[in-house]
């Protein structure tokens, strides 16, 4: 009988497994609830009570008010409700300023707004993926931007943006201060977050990145921020997200948010140790491996994320999708970049924005650790990568 191939999953920026406690709550609520939270009968009121509790639990974990939490069908939806809603609410010629390295959720919304005639400015970044604050503030003032969207942490290379400093500087604009949005999907549970102190007006999160269920997103909307709902037809979630809420999944997601924020500091220290171990080992067995993004000891980087670049092998340029497939044959599950774009034939827009050539931008692997990743997984993954590159020769 053939021995089953050992597999190592290092793609936690794409999705994570349900935490045991979260799974237990999800199943409990599935068994217990049977009503629509918008119904006024007993079953409906029971579902509404659970939804209200989830909103309170999420708000407490994020240190915001419960009225500032909107549940959506995913992180992309949360982000696009925020951006489409804020820019459209600001008027027909309202300008959006963002960066060239944002997730496709932001860039997709920006493209739609541009099609509607809204000016959209994408700020360049430096060689490690950071935006220049002075240049950003100048651009905002020149364009009289209505909305600014800067990601908290990049999902491909792990670069952390100076959100608190940007939020402070935006307040200096005075009465013309734009609405400040951040895509915080990859930051939740990996970095300490302070939405109110950072003067963030809108932020998007996704439950399945932190051990929660798929299909639940969270939008933080500061009180007083006006949004035009992109979808119509129902009054749920303050009229911003019409449709019956998935109460069991939302309840489970709220617990995942609480646990992720509670465990963040300890988890980050462990991931930094795993990152150092992985990087030290992989350099010893894979010739020409490079680290894309900030240096490993840079405090402004996600603790769980490494993006590896590779030189050509035997004169042949490498392709990330091919590397993912070869690694998968060895039992290693990683990605070539964002899970939302990893099937694309185009090179990573993030690596291109860093100044890499298209060939270099294609030859990359994203490694991301999660709660279940162990040091044994790291050793095994490095050996799998060694065999992957040995097969290419």
JOSULTA-V692785 format. One record per residue. N is the residue number from 0. RES is the residue in one small letter. PSI is psi in whole degrees, 0 to 359 (NA if undefined). Layout:
BEGIN
n=N res=RES psi=PSI
n=N res=RES psi=PSI
END
This chain:
BEGIN
n=0 res=x psi=135
n=1 res=x psi=141
n=2 res=x psi=128
n=3 res=x psi=140
n=4 res=x psi=127
n=5 res=x psi=137
n=6 res=x psi=142
n=7 res=x psi=123
n=8 res=x psi=112
n=9 res=x psi=53
n=10 res=x psi=45
n=11 res=x psi=345
n=12 res=x psi=343
n=13 res=x psi=310
n=14 res=x psi=163
n=15 res=x psi=159
n=16 res=x psi=151
n=17 res=x psi=133
n=18 res=x psi=147
n=19 res=x psi=318
n=20 res=x psi=324
n=21 res=x psi=317
n=22 res=x psi=318
n=23 res=x psi=317
n=24 res=x psi=318
n=25 res=x psi=311
n=26 res=x psi=323
n=27 res=x psi=314
n=28 res=x psi=326
n=29 res=x psi=318
n=30 res=x psi=329
n=31 res=x psi=324
n=32 res=x psi=142
n=33 res=x psi=3
n=34 res=x psi=160
n=35 res=x psi=129
n=36 res=x psi=350
n=37 res=x psi=353
n=38 res=x psi=152
n=39 res=x psi=357
n=40 res=x psi=180
n=41 res=x psi=315
n=42 res=x psi=322
n=43 res=x psi=318
n=44 res=x psi=326
n=45 res=x psi=317
n=46 res=x psi=320
n=47 res=x psi=321
n=48 res=x psi=319
n=49 res=x psi=320
n=50 res=x psi=317
n=51 res=x psi=319
n=52 res=x psi=320
n=53 res=x psi=321
n=54 res=x psi=317
n=55 res=x psi=317
n=56 res=x psi=317
n=57 res=x psi=315
n=58 res=x psi=318
n=59 res=x psi=319
n=60 res=x psi=326
n=61 res=x psi=0
n=62 res=x psi=46
n=63 res=x psi=179
n=64 res=x psi=146
n=65 res=x psi=330
n=66 res=x psi=351
n=67 res=x psi=5
n=68 res=x psi=127
n=69 res=x psi=128
n=70 res=x psi=137
n=71 res=x psi=184
n=72 res=x psi=7
n=73 res=x psi=171
n=74 res=x psi=319
n=75 res=x psi=317
n=76 res=x psi=318
n=77 res=x psi=316
n=78 res=x psi=317
n=79 res=x psi=328
n=80 res=x psi=318
n=81 res=x psi=309
n=82 res=x psi=311
n=83 res=x psi=318
n=84 res=x psi=319
n=85 res=x psi=316
n=86 res=x psi=315
n=87 res=x psi=324
n=88 res=x psi=335
n=89 res=x psi=350
n=90 res=x psi=166
n=91 res=x psi=335
n=92 res=x psi=17
n=93 res=x psi=139
n=94 res=x psi=141
n=95 res=x psi=131
n=96 res=x psi=128
n=97 res=x psi=199
n=98 res=x psi=168
n=99 res=x psi=353
n=100 res=x psi=16
n=101 res=x psi=160
n=102 res=x psi=157
n=103 res=x psi=337
n=104 res=x psi=318
n=105 res=x psi=313
n=106 res=x psi=327
n=107 res=x psi=317
n=108 res=x psi=319
n=109 res=x psi=319
n=110 res=x psi=319
n=111 res=x psi=319
n=112 res=x psi=323
n=113 res=x psi=321
n=114 res=x psi=331
n=115 res=x psi=355
n=116 res=x psi=3
n=117 res=x psi=133
n=118 res=x psi=133
n=119 res=x psi=125
n=120 res=x psi=123
n=121 res=x psi=114
n=122 res=x psi=139
n=123 res=x psi=168
n=124 res=x psi=169
n=125 res=x psi=190
n=126 res=x psi=350
n=127 res=x psi=5
n=128 res=x psi=16
n=129 res=x psi=144
n=130 res=x psi=145
n=131 res=x psi=118
n=132 res=x psi=315
n=133 res=x psi=317
n=134 res=x psi=323
n=135 res=x psi=312
n=136 res=x psi=321
n=137 res=x psi=316
n=138 res=x psi=319
n=139 res=x psi=317
n=140 res=x psi=319
n=141 res=x psi=317
n=142 res=x psi=351
n=143 res=x psi=51
n=144 res=x psi=138
n=145 res=x psi=328
n=146 res=x psi=139
n=147 res=x psi=130
n=148 res=x psi=113
n=149 res=x psi=123
n=150 res=x psi=148
n=151 res=x psi=316
n=152 res=x psi=138
n=153 res=x psi=134
n=154 res=x psi=340
n=155 res=x psi=313
n=156 res=x psi=354
n=157 res=x psi=7
n=158 res=x psi=133
n=159 res=x psi=126
n=160 res=x psi=153
n=161 res=x psi=69
n=162 res=x psi=316
n=163 res=x psi=318
n=164 res=x psi=318
n=165 res=x psi=316
n=166 res=x psi=321
n=167 res=x psi=316
n=168 res=x psi=326
n=169 res=x psi=329
n=170 res=x psi=337
n=171 res=x psi=345
n=172 res=x psi=339
n=173 res=x psi=222
n=174 res=x psi=343
n=175 res=x psi=12
n=176 res=x psi=128
n=177 res=x psi=164
n=178 res=x psi=132
n=179 res=x psi=115
n=180 res=x psi=144
n=181 res=x psi=136
n=182 res=x psi=105
n=183 res=x psi=21
n=184 res=x psi=312
n=185 res=x psi=348
n=186 res=x psi=329
n=187 res=x psi=127
n=188 res=x psi=354
n=189 res=x psi=337
n=190 res=x psi=152
n=191 res=x psi=134
n=192 res=x psi=140
n=193 res=x psi=79
n=194 res=x psi=312
n=195 res=x psi=316
n=196 res=x psi=336
n=197 res=x psi=3
n=198 res=x psi=32
n=199 res=x psi=134
n=200 res=x psi=325
n=201 res=x psi=138
n=202 res=x psi=144
n=203 res=x psi=143
n=204 res=x psi=163
n=205 res=x psi=128
n=206 res=x psi=324
n=207 res=x psi=354
n=208 res=x psi=350
n=209 res=x psi=28
n=210 res=x psi=15
n=211 res=x psi=181
n=212 res=x psi=155
n=213 res=x psi=153
n=214 res=x psi=17
n=215 res=x psi=121
n=216 res=x psi=165
n=217 res=x psi=127
n=218 res=x psi=124
n=219 res=x psi=124
n=220 res=x psi=112
n=221 res=x psi=142
n=222 res=x psi=133
n=223 res=x psi=348
n=224 res=x psi=126
n=225 res=x psi=131
n=226 res=x psi=140
n=227 res=x psi=122
n=228 res=x psi=125
n=229 res=x psi=333
n=230 res=x psi=149
n=231 res=x psi=162
n=232 res=x psi=356
n=233 res=x psi=161
n=234 res=x psi=6
n=235 res=x psi=154
n=236 res=x psi=51
n=237 res=x psi=22
n=238 res=x psi=0
n=239 res=x psi=333
n=240 res=x psi=80
n=241 res=x psi=144
n=242 res=x psi=146
n=243 res=x psi=129
n=244 res=x psi=142
n=245 res=x psi=84
n=246 res=x psi=314
n=247 res=x psi=318
n=248 res=x psi=321
n=249 res=x psi=319
n=250 res=x psi=317
n=251 res=x psi=321
n=252 res=x psi=320
n=253 res=x psi=319
n=254 res=x psi=320
n=255 res=x psi=320
n=256 res=x psi=315
n=257 res=x psi=314
n=258 res=x psi=320
n=259 res=x psi=318
n=260 res=x psi=324
n=261 res=x psi=318
n=262 res=x psi=4
n=263 res=x psi=310
n=264 res=x psi=315
n=265 res=x psi=316
n=266 res=x psi=319
n=267 res=x psi=318
n=268 res=x psi=319
n=269 res=x psi=319
n=270 res=x psi=324
n=271 res=x psi=320
n=272 res=x psi=319
n=273 res=x psi=319
n=274 res=x psi=316
n=275 res=x psi=316
n=276 res=x psi=315
n=277 res=x psi=312
n=278 res=x psi=317
n=279 res=x psi=318
n=280 res=x psi=319
n=281 res=x psi=329
n=282 res=x psi=331
n=283 res=x psi=340
n=284 res=x psi=347
n=285 res=x psi=102
n=286 res=x psi=139
n=287 res=x psi=11
n=288 res=x psi=142
n=289 res=x psi=156
n=290 res=x psi=117
n=291 res=x psi=142
n=292 res=x psi=198
n=293 res=x psi=156
n=294 res=x psi=156
n=295 res=x psi=328
n=296 res=x psi=8
n=297 res=x psi=126
n=298 res=x psi=337
n=299 res=x psi=60
n=300 res=x psi=152
n=301 res=x psi=135
n=302 res=x psi=344
n=303 res=x psi=6
n=304 res=x psi=131
n=305 res=x psi=138
n=306 res=x psi=117
n=307 res=x psi=134
n=308 res=x psi=155
n=309 res=x psi=141
n=310 res=x psi=170
n=311 res=x psi=154
n=312 res=x psi=119
n=313 res=x psi=33
n=314 res=x psi=2
n=315 res=x psi=128
n=316 res=x psi=143
n=317 res=x psi=158
n=318 res=x psi=132
n=319 res=x psi=322
n=320 res=x psi=322
n=321 res=x psi=320
n=322 res=x psi=320
n=323 res=x psi=316
n=324 res=x psi=317
n=325 res=x psi=317
n=326 res=x psi=322
n=327 res=x psi=324
n=328 res=x psi=332
n=329 res=x psi=349
n=330 res=x psi=3
n=331 res=x psi=124
n=332 res=x psi=107
n=333 res=x psi=187
n=334 res=x psi=169
n=335 res=x psi=10
n=336 res=x psi=215
n=337 res=x psi=135
n=338 res=x psi=335
n=339 res=x psi=347
n=340 res=x psi=6
n=341 res=x psi=343
n=342 res=x psi=359
n=343 res=x psi=148
n=344 res=x psi=348
n=345 res=x psi=150
n=346 res=x psi=160
n=347 res=x psi=125
n=348 res=x psi=333
n=349 res=x psi=312
n=350 res=x psi=327
n=351 res=x psi=320
n=352 res=x psi=335
n=353 res=x psi=351
n=354 res=x psi=7
n=355 res=x psi=153
n=356 res=x psi=160
n=357 res=x psi=322
n=358 res=x psi=315
n=359 res=x psi=323
n=360 res=x psi=337
n=361 res=x psi=330
n=362 res=x psi=70
n=363 res=x psi=150
n=364 res=x psi=137
n=365 res=x psi=127
n=366 res=x psi=125
n=367 res=x psi=131
n=368 res=x psi=157
n=369 res=x psi=190
n=370 res=x psi=331
n=371 res=x psi=352
n=372 res=x psi=133
n=373 res=x psi=169
n=374 res=x psi=328
n=375 res=x psi=320
n=376 res=x psi=321
n=377 res=x psi=312
n=378 res=x psi=315
n=379 res=x psi=318
n=380 res=x psi=319
n=381 res=x psi=318
n=382 res=x psi=322
n=383 res=x psi=320
n=384 res=x psi=320
n=385 res=x psi=315
n=386 res=x psi=325
n=387 res=x psi=313
n=388 res=x psi=331
n=389 res=x psi=323
n=390 res=x psi=335
n=391 res=x psi=341
n=392 res=x psi=NA
END
